[in-house]
């Protein structure tokens, strides 16, 4: 019986969820085009900066491991 009561409560819970969701979406402040463009540029520059950083770290580690490997294989 408890399961059936839970199933019967689903439509009410769903309606409450949707109405609360609509209210919350009305409160959202959406960014304007200029803000979106500015944050997009920041994200793209940050991605390139991290890519460059990891490329340098990868290069240093690769050369270090290669030299250590060469020392121990001679």
Residue, then its C-alpha position, 0 to 999 in steps of 0.5 A: x500500500x505504501x508503494x501505491x501511495x508514493x505512486x499517487x503522490x508523483x503527479x503532485x510532486x511533479x507539478x510542485x517541482x515544475x512550478x518551483x522551477x518556473x519561479x526560479x527561472x524567472x529569478x535568473x539574471x542572464x548575461x548579455x552578449x558582451x559579458x558572454x563574449x568576454x568570459x568566452x575569451x577568458x576561457x579560451x585564453x586560459x585553456x591555451x595557457x594551461x595547454x602551454x604549461x602542460x606541454x612544457x611540463x611534459x617536455x621536461x618530464x620526458x627528457x628527464x625520464x629519457x636521460x635517467x633511462x639512458x644512464x641505467x641502460x648503459 
